[in-house]
Amino acid sequence: MNFIKKLLSEDGSISTMRLMSLISLIVGCTIGILGLLRGKDFTGVAAICSVFVVSAFGGKALQKGDEK
């Protein structure tokens, strides 16, 4: 648990942007794995999974761009 807190924290306070990114990434991977295991349409699963994965990394990338 301490590892996750250190991963999400920035200067001692938990970063909500990192928390959102982690949750989006976990949800996207879970949807992808469950969709493939259940034999769902690959194109649909890839589209939904990509929405979550792009939102996980895209938000953080935009935030870093604004900080510079």
C-alpha positions, 0 to 999 in steps of 0.5 A: 500500500505504501508503494501505491501511495508513493507512486500517486503522491507528489510532494507528500500529497496525492495527485488526483491526475495520477490517480485518474490515470491509474484508474483509467489504465486499470479499467481499460486493461480489464475491459480488454482482457475480459472482452478477449476472454469472452470472445467479444468483437475485437474491434469493439473491445479495442475501441473501448480499451483505447478510449480508456488508455488514451485518456489515462496517458493523454490527460497527463501529457496535456498537463505536462505540456501546460506546465512547461 
